Amino acid sequence: MKSNRLIVAASVALSTAIVDARRHSNTPFHPRSSALLGRRPSSVVISFKDDGHAATGVTSFLRVPRGGSVEGAAAAATASSSSGMISSLLSGLSAYIKGAKSDTLCLLSITAVVAPICKRLGISNIIGFLAAGMALGPNGIKGGLIADVHRTEMLADLGIVFFLFEMGLHINFDTLMSMKKDVFGLGLAQVVLTASLVAGIAKLCGLSSAAMVVLGGGLALSSSAFVLQLLKDKQQLETRHGKSSLGVLILQDLAVVPLLVITPLLAGGGGGMGKAFASAGVAFLMAISALGVCGKYIFDPLFDWVVSASNQEAFVGLILATVLGMSFLTEGLGLSNTLGSFASGMILATSKHKEKIEAELSPFRAVLVGLFFFSVGFEIDLALIASKFGLVASIVLGIMALKGSIITCLCRLFGLTLAESQRAGFLLSEVSEFAFVAFRMARSHGILDEETTRLMLTAVSLTMALTPFAEELGARIASSLDKNKIE
């Protein structure tokens, strides 16, 4: 409950800041009006009480006019775009840093610095965020400059929730059914085959049956955050390999549900496996039914009513309430919170307010997804890599080679060209962020020991870090194949 209150407090603060900046810029309320022109925006300062509890949420929420000061707060820079607005907001936040309890605000400020540097260097933002996470995290410089990693990880998880909601806005149920071959054919085959092979390898290594299931299920998943971000940045979501990759990711997100439900039950010896799947199925049907009812009888009328009032604060607040509310609903039913956000996005994909929702959500998603990539960098244990380099490298390359080969072969069977197939294989060869959740859960229930968990978390993080390079390699190979007209 404390983490939920912290998330809500931070979200409300950010939403009010964005609306305040737009109001001061005299920018009209329009789905594409993300630019801030004219007046200088105000800074926003947020601080948390020293006890770090989320019960009180935001204890200081002050608008600081440009040139003013709050205990030494620096003036926010004038912004000329939505990214400039976020940078201005983060400058105001960073000015109120006090000790270890300001970790999250420090990271938000660094987000505004990393992106321009990466652009100047011509590298992906993801690489910059990962490097910053490695340097600032618990395994980084002098034991880490971030005192409370947990708070940062909570906001990072929120970034994934918003990111998948935005992705859901681009997919309605008609689109999903039109992708059924990729989702329920290619995606299902990939998850089952990869999980089975990984489980077999785990058995050969002498691991328990419970560990086999957790490792097989966790490593079969790919990172929606990384893959969709890369596809979006390179404008490849509408390509053949992009659509196939999206179909696989959708099925994998659905597969998270049974994996997270059965993991605690596996600690009891696996006797409740059938019951676990039955419970997951019932919970899934309940969640989808609830989301469907909310979409038809609550969301549409409520958004119509709020838009008719022409009030930006209310509209942004309603978006946040929708995303967080649906996420908490599915989480309360024992399912993945991202399933709720993704499904609610799909429900609103047919809404006439879709473009407005997407435009208002974009600044939140950009900042919070950046925090997610920071948190992935936290998990890269440089000391472990140095002491067991051969083992770590073998696991990382083995995972990516196995998954990439399986996906490439399956894509060929489902009608993609060799160039398209290998691009999808490279793109989906990393492991999902949900593996962190599954492996940590398995550790807490005694399924995986501490050493195995640290090793797997480091390996998973490295597969994510290598994803941009793998995607680039796949693109170059595809270009060569197309040039030589190899089908």
WOTA-V884892 format. One record per pair of residues at least 12 apart in sequence whose C-alpha atoms are under 6 Angstrom apart, sorted by sequence separation. I is the first residue (numbers start at 0). J is the second residue. D is the distance in whole Angstrom. If there is no record, write none. Layout:
i & j & d
I & J & D
I & J & D
//
This chain:
i & j & d
24 & 36 & 5
75 & 87 & 5
93 & 105 & 6
24 & 37 & 5
46 & 59 & 5
198 & 211 & 5
326 & 339 & 4
407 & 420 & 5
24 & 38 & 5
45 & 59 & 5
261 & 275 & 5
325 & 339 & 5
326 & 340 & 5
407 & 421 & 5
23 & 38 & 6
45 & 60 & 5
75 & 90 & 6
93 & 108 & 6
325 & 340 & 6
44 & 60 & 6
75 & 91 & 5
23 & 40 & 6
44 & 61 & 5
198 & 215 & 5
407 & 424 & 5
43 & 61 & 6
197 & 215 & 5
322 & 340 & 5
406 & 424 & 5
43 & 62 & 5
89 & 108 & 5
20 & 40 & 5
42 & 62 & 6
41 & 62 & 6
42 & 63 & 5
73 & 94 & 5
194 & 215 & 4
403 & 424 & 4
41 & 63 & 6
72 & 94 & 4
194 & 216 & 5
257 & 279 & 6
403 & 425 & 5
41 & 64 & 5
72 & 95 & 6
41 & 65 & 6
86 & 111 & 5
194 & 219 & 5
403 & 428 & 5
193 & 219 & 5
402 & 428 & 5
190 & 219 & 5
399 & 428 & 5
430 & 459 & 6
399 & 429 & 6
220 & 251 & 6
42 & 75 & 6
429 & 462 & 5
429 & 463 & 5
39 & 77 & 6
36 & 79 & 6
102 & 145 & 6
286 & 329 & 6
35 & 79 & 5
425 & 469 & 5
426 & 470 & 5
34 & 79 & 6
35 & 80 & 5
425 & 470 & 6
34 & 80 & 4
42 & 88 & 6
34 & 81 & 6
44 & 91 & 6
99 & 146 & 5
5 & 53 & 5
8 & 56 & 5
33 & 81 & 5
43 & 91 & 5
44 & 92 & 5
103 & 151 & 5
425 & 473 & 6
4 & 53 & 5
8 & 57 & 6
42 & 91 & 5
282 & 332 & 6
5 & 56 & 6
422 & 473 & 5
1 & 53 & 5
294 & 346 & 6
209 & 265 & 6
418 & 477 & 4
186 & 247 & 4
181 & 243 & 6
395 & 458 & 5
182 & 246 & 4
186 & 250 & 5
181 & 246 & 5
182 & 247 & 5
182 & 250 & 5
417 & 486 & 6
416 & 486 & 5
380 & 457 & 6
256 & 334 & 5
379 & 457 & 5
378 & 457 & 6
379 & 460 & 6
375 & 460 & 6
167 & 341 & 5
171 & 345 & 5
170 & 345 & 5
164 & 340 & 5
168 & 344 & 4
160 & 337 & 5
164 & 341 & 5
167 & 344 & 4
168 & 345 & 5
171 & 348 & 6
163 & 341 & 5
167 & 345 & 4
266 & 444 & 6
240 & 419 & 5
160 & 340 & 6
164 & 344 & 5
168 & 348 & 4
240 & 423 & 6
162 & 364 & 6
161 & 364 & 6
158 & 364 & 6
221 & 427 & 6
221 & 429 & 6
222 & 430 & 6
158 & 367 & 4
221 & 430 & 4
222 & 431 & 4
158 & 368 & 4
220 & 430 & 6
221 & 431 & 4
222 & 432 & 6
220 & 431 & 5
155 & 367 & 6
218 & 430 & 6
155 & 370 & 5
155 & 371 & 4
217 & 434 & 5
152 & 374 & 6
210 & 446 & 6
132 & 373 & 4
136 & 377 & 5
138 & 380 & 6
129 & 372 & 6
133 & 376 & 5
128 & 372 & 6
129 & 373 & 5
132 & 376 & 4
133 & 377 & 5
128 & 373 & 5
132 & 377 & 5
129 & 376 & 4
30 & 354 & 6
30 & 355 & 4
30 & 358 & 5
//
